[in-house]
Amino acid sequence: MTWFAAVARLRARREAGVLVTVATVRGHAPRNAGAKLVVGESETWGSIGGGNVEAVTIDRAREMIAAAAPEPELIDFALNDKVTNRHGVQCCGGTVSVLLEPLPVVRAVAIFGVGHVGLELARILARHDLDLHLIDSRADTLTPQRLAVLADAVAQVRVHHTPLLPEEVLEALPPGTHVLIMTHDHAEDAALCDAALRTSHLGSIGLIGSAAKWSRFRKRLATEGGHDDALIDRIKSPIGLPDITGKEPATIAVGVAADLLRTFEGG
């Protein structure tokens, strides 16, 4: 398997990893500069030459995977018999520098409702390295022609047409997905809020709308849904930045995106 296919596999599995590259070589070494190795939690793909260099690098890569926010690292190795190594002797005679680059699990965002604001929000978020899920019960909001504005997206965009029960998508979303509820129908919004509170693996939950709308929803979630106040507090409403007061869809989307990015930083 090629290294970029291995990176794609880790991303698809939503597993963290480390991309290892032989950065520089002086003298003799098992592999030339540019050789790559991909390290996952339990698997590796490719090789930077085996022996002590590769074994030490894999050990360090897995320490980085376990760390909360690892930074790239450069490790130097001297390949001679005078160096005490953790995993045996390598005496090729040269020196090698190895670059370790973390491959974190990308964030996932689900937008329920791809209307005017939802589409503008998708256009902004699509410029980020995300798994972006777009869900709507209306087929005409998800046509290829309408979503063509996302053709050059950096994000991995996944489209879900759910004509009956869009809340069923919640269970299938990756762990930690940030959910934004902004459908065309308040009844659909309410059902999604209730279902989101019953779905334990989600990240943040946001609901678009006014303070008055949220007041009605909050009462309904408590009385009809049976949710306690602490659980209901998981939902943020209104979403967006309060200082941005414009009502144009693109303006609202900017505020919601900025609020979400701030949530990312806080998380």
C-alpha positions as CSV (number, residue, x, y, z in Angstrom):
1,M,0.0,0.0,0.0
2,T,1.3,3.5,-0.9
3,W,1.8,5.9,1.9
4,F,-0.9,8.3,0.7
5,A,-3.3,5.4,0.5
6,A,-2.4,4.5,4.1
7,V,-3.0,8.1,5.2
8,A,-6.4,8.0,3.5
9,R,-7.2,4.7,5.2
10,L,-6.5,6.2,8.6
11,R,-8.7,9.2,7.8
12,A,-11.5,7.0,6.7
13,R,-11.3,5.0,9.9
14,R,-11.0,8.3,11.9
15,E,-7.8,7.0,13.5
16,A,-4.9,9.2,14.5
17,G,-1.5,8.4,13.0
18,V,2.0,9.8,12.2
19,L,3.6,10.3,8.8
20,V,7.3,9.6,9.0
21,T,9.7,10.8,6.3
22,V,13.5,10.4,6.0
23,A,14.3,14.1,5.8
24,T,18.1,14.1,5.2
25,V,20.8,11.4,4.7
26,R,24.6,11.9,5.0
27,G,26.7,9.0,4.1
28,H,25.4,5.5,3.9
29,A,21.9,4.7,5.1
30,P,19.2,2.0,4.5
31,R,16.9,4.3,2.7
32,N,17.2,7.6,0.8
33,A,15.7,10.9,1.7
34,G,12.0,10.9,1.0
35,A,11.3,7.4,2.1
36,K,8.1,7.2,4.1
37,L,6.4,5.2,6.8
38,V,2.9,5.6,8.1
39,V,2.3,4.7,11.8
40,G,-1.1,4.0,13.2
41,E,-2.1,2.8,16.7
42,S,-1.7,-0.9,15.8
43,E,-0.4,-1.0,12.2
44,T,2.3,0.5,10.0
45,W,2.7,0.9,6.3
46,G,5.9,1.4,4.3
47,S,9.4,1.5,5.7
48,I,12.3,3.9,6.4
49,G,14.8,1.1,6.4
50,G,14.1,-1.2,9.4
51,G,16.4,-1.8,12.3
52,N,16.8,0.6,15.2
53,V,15.9,3.7,13.3
54,E,12.5,2.4,12.3
55,A,11.8,0.8,15.7
56,V,12.7,3.9,17.7
57,T,10.6,6.0,15.3
58,I,7.6,3.8,15.6
59,D,7.9,3.9,19.4
60,R,8.0,7.7,19.3
61,A,5.2,7.9,16.8
62,R,2.9,5.9,19.0
63,E,3.8,8.2,22.0
64,M,2.8,11.1,19.8
65,I,-0.5,9.4,18.9
66,A,-1.3,9.0,22.6
67,A,-0.5,12.7,23.3
68,A,-3.3,15.3,23.3
69,A,-1.7,17.8,20.9
70,P,1.6,16.5,19.5
71,E,3.8,18.8,17.4
72,P,6.0,17.7,14.5
73,E,9.4,16.4,15.5
74,L,12.8,15.8,13.9
75,I,14.9,12.9,15.2
76,D,18.6,12.5,14.3
77,F,20.3,9.0,14.2
78,A,24.0,8.2,13.9
79,L,24.4,4.8,12.2
80,N,27.6,3.4,13.6
81,D,28.7,0.7,16.1
82,K,29.8,3.3,18.7
83,V,26.2,4.3,19.5
84,T,24.1,2.5,22.1
85,N,20.8,1.8,20.5
86,R,17.5,0.7,22.0
87,H,16.8,-1.9,19.3
88,G,20.2,-3.2,18.2
89,V,23.2,-1.9,16.2
90,Q,23.0,-0.2,12.8
91,C,26.5,0.5,11.5
92,C,25.9,1.7,7.9
93,G,28.2,4.6,8.6
94,G,26.0,7.6,7.9
95,T,23.6,9.9,9.7
96,V,19.8,10.2,9.2
97,S,17.2,12.8,10.1
98,V,13.7,11.6,10.4
99,L,10.6,13.9,10.4
100,L,7.5,12.8,12.3
101,E,4.3,14.7,11.3
102,P,1.1,14.0,13.4
103,L,-2.0,13.0,11.4
104,P,-4.8,13.9,13.8
105,V,-8.3,12.7,13.5
106,V,-10.1,15.5,11.6
107,R,-13.1,17.2,13.1
108,A,-16.5,16.3,11.9
109,V,-19.4,18.7,11.5
110,A,-23.0,17.9,10.6
111,I,-25.3,20.6,9.2
112,F,-29.0,19.6,9.4
113,G,-30.8,21.9,7.0
114,V,-29.0,23.0,3.8
115,G,-31.2,26.0,3.1
116,H,-29.9,29.6,2.5
117,V,-27.9,29.8,5.7
118,G,-26.9,26.1,5.7
119,L,-25.5,26.3,2.2
120,E,-23.6,29.5,3.0
121,L,-22.2,27.9,6.1
122,A,-21.2,24.8,4.2
123,R,-19.3,27.0,1.7
124,I,-17.3,28.5,4.6
125,L,-16.7,25.2,6.5
126,A,-15.8,23.4,3.2
127,R,-12.6,25.5,3.1
128,H,-11.4,23.7,6.3
129,D,-10.0,20.2,6.7
130,L,-13.2,18.6,8.1
131,D,-15.5,15.7,7.5
132,L,-18.6,17.8,6.6
133,H,-22.0,16.1,6.6
134,L,-24.9,17.9,4.9
135,I,-28.4,16.5,5.8
136,D,-31.7,17.6,4.5
137,S,-35.2,16.1,4.1
138,R,-35.7,18.1,0.9
139,A,-34.1,16.6,-2.2
140,D,-34.1,19.9,-4.1
141,T,-31.6,21.4,-1.6
142,L,-29.1,18.7,-2.3
143,T,-29.0,18.6,-6.1
144,P,-25.5,18.4,-7.7
145,Q,-26.2,21.7,-9.4
146,R,-26.9,23.5,-6.1
147,L,-24.0,21.9,-4.3
148,A,-21.6,22.6,-7.2
149,V,-20.3,25.6,-5.2
150,L,-18.6,23.0,-2.9
151,A,-16.7,21.3,-5.8
152,D,-13.3,22.6,-4.8
153,A,-13.9,21.8,-1.1
154,V,-10.9,21.0,1.2
155,A,-13.4,19.1,3.4
156,Q,-14.6,15.7,2.8
157,V,-18.3,16.4,2.0
158,R,-20.9,13.8,2.6
159,V,-24.5,14.3,1.6
160,H,-27.5,12.7,3.3
161,H,-31.0,12.9,1.9
162,T,-33.4,11.8,4.6
163,P,-37.0,12.4,3.5
164,L,-38.7,11.0,6.6
165,L,-36.5,11.0,9.7
166,P,-33.3,13.1,9.5
167,E,-32.6,12.4,13.2
168,E,-31.7,8.8,12.2
169,V,-28.5,10.1,10.8
170,L,-27.3,11.2,14.2
171,E,-26.5,7.6,15.3
172,A,-24.3,7.1,12.2
173,L,-22.2,10.2,12.7
174,P,-18.6,9.8,13.8
175,P,-17.9,10.2,17.6
176,G,-17.4,13.9,18.5
177,T,-19.3,15.3,15.5
178,H,-20.4,18.9,16.1
179,V,-24.0,19.2,15.2
180,L,-25.7,22.4,13.8
181,I,-29.5,22.3,13.5
182,M,-31.0,24.8,11.1
183,T,-33.8,23.1,9.1
184,H,-36.7,24.8,7.4
185,D,-39.2,23.3,9.9
186,H,-39.4,24.0,13.6
187,A,-40.9,20.6,14.3
188,E,-38.0,19.0,12.5
189,D,-35.6,21.1,14.6
190,A,-37.4,20.1,17.8
191,A,-37.2,16.4,16.9
192,L,-33.5,16.7,16.1
193,C,-32.8,18.5,19.4
194,D,-34.5,15.7,21.3
195,A,-32.7,13.0,19.4
196,A,-29.3,14.7,19.7
197,L,-29.7,14.8,23.5
198,R,-30.3,11.1,23.4
199,T,-27.2,10.5,21.3
200,S,-24.2,10.3,23.7
201,H,-21.3,10.3,21.2
202,L,-21.8,13.7,19.7
203,G,-19.7,16.8,20.2
204,S,-21.3,20.3,20.6
205,I,-24.9,20.8,19.6
206,G,-26.1,24.2,18.2
207,L,-29.6,25.4,17.2
208,I,-30.3,28.4,15.0
209,G,-33.0,30.8,16.0
210,S,-34.1,33.4,18.4
211,A,-34.0,33.4,22.1
212,A,-37.8,33.1,22.1
213,K,-37.6,30.0,19.9
214,W,-35.1,28.4,22.3
215,S,-37.2,29.2,25.3
216,R,-40.1,27.3,23.8
217,F,-37.9,24.4,22.8
218,R,-36.2,24.2,26.2
219,K,-39.6,23.9,27.9
220,R,-40.7,21.2,25.5
221,L,-37.4,19.3,25.9
222,A,-38.0,19.3,29.7
223,T,-41.7,18.5,29.8
224,E,-42.3,16.3,26.7
225,G,-38.7,15.0,26.3
226,G,-38.0,14.4,30.0
227,H,-34.5,15.8,29.8
228,D,-33.0,17.5,32.8
229,D,-31.6,21.0,32.7
230,A,-28.0,19.9,32.7
231,L,-28.5,17.8,29.6
232,I,-30.5,20.5,27.9
233,D,-27.6,22.9,28.5
234,R,-25.6,20.8,26.0
235,I,-27.6,22.7,23.3
236,K,-26.3,26.2,22.5
237,S,-29.0,28.5,21.1
238,P,-28.9,31.0,19.6
239,I,-25.7,30.1,17.7
240,G,-23.3,32.6,16.1
241,L,-21.6,35.7,17.5
242,P,-24.0,38.1,19.2
243,D,-22.1,41.2,18.0
244,I,-22.8,40.2,14.3
245,T,-26.5,41.2,13.9
246,G,-27.0,41.1,10.2
247,K,-29.7,38.9,8.8
248,E,-28.4,38.1,5.4
249,P,-27.7,34.3,5.1
250,A,-24.0,34.9,4.3
251,T,-23.7,37.2,7.3
252,I,-25.4,34.7,9.7
253,A,-23.2,31.9,8.3
254,V,-20.0,33.9,9.0
255,G,-21.1,34.3,12.7
256,V,-22.0,30.7,13.1
257,A,-18.8,29.5,11.5
258,A,-16.7,31.8,13.7
259,D,-18.6,30.6,16.8
260,L,-17.9,27.0,15.8
261,L,-14.2,27.6,15.2
262,R,-14.1,29.2,18.7
263,T,-15.6,26.0,20.0
264,F,-12.9,24.0,18.2
265,E,-10.2,26.1,19.9
266,G,-11.8,25.6,23.3
267,G,-12.1,21.9,22.8
